[in-house]
Amino acid sequence: MLHIQIIQVGKTRDSYFKEAESEYVKRLSRYGKITVDTVEDDDKILSRVNKDSYVMALVIEGRQFSSEEFAEKLREIGKKGHVTFVIGGPHGLPAEVIKSSDFSLSFSKMTFTHQMIRVILLEQIYRACTIIEGKKYHY
């Protein structure tokens, strides 16, 4: 069973982002275990990462995928059983977090708020799961 962990800096404050996050976490629960860990600052990120996890840092400079390519990547790393996505705060991620990650992922060269990227990440993980399962959501 796949375990997806999301480590994020700072709480989601806006109710519409909270609602969207909750909806996607609920939808994802049928595909495996999902946990969302919120830390107060960047210094606490690495202490929350599972040592056996494949870690993907979300950074602008990372690799971009189509939804199908992201699904394939998630299928590959899902064989390890545990994947952690790390989202920084308003100033991004510290260099040591990026360096210790297994992969750097980017959803765009544009900058998004950290609250918005959380929803985008959850939606893309959900989309990837539906692609892997052959569900109609993506099409």
Secondary structure, 3 states (H helix, E strand, C coil): CEEEEEEEECCCCCHHHHHHHHHHHHHHCCCEEEEEEEECCHHHHHHHCCCCCEEEEEEEEEECCCHHHHHHHHHHHHCCCEEEEEECECCECCHHHHHHCCEEECCCCCCCCHHHHHHHHHHHHHHHHHHHHCCHHHC
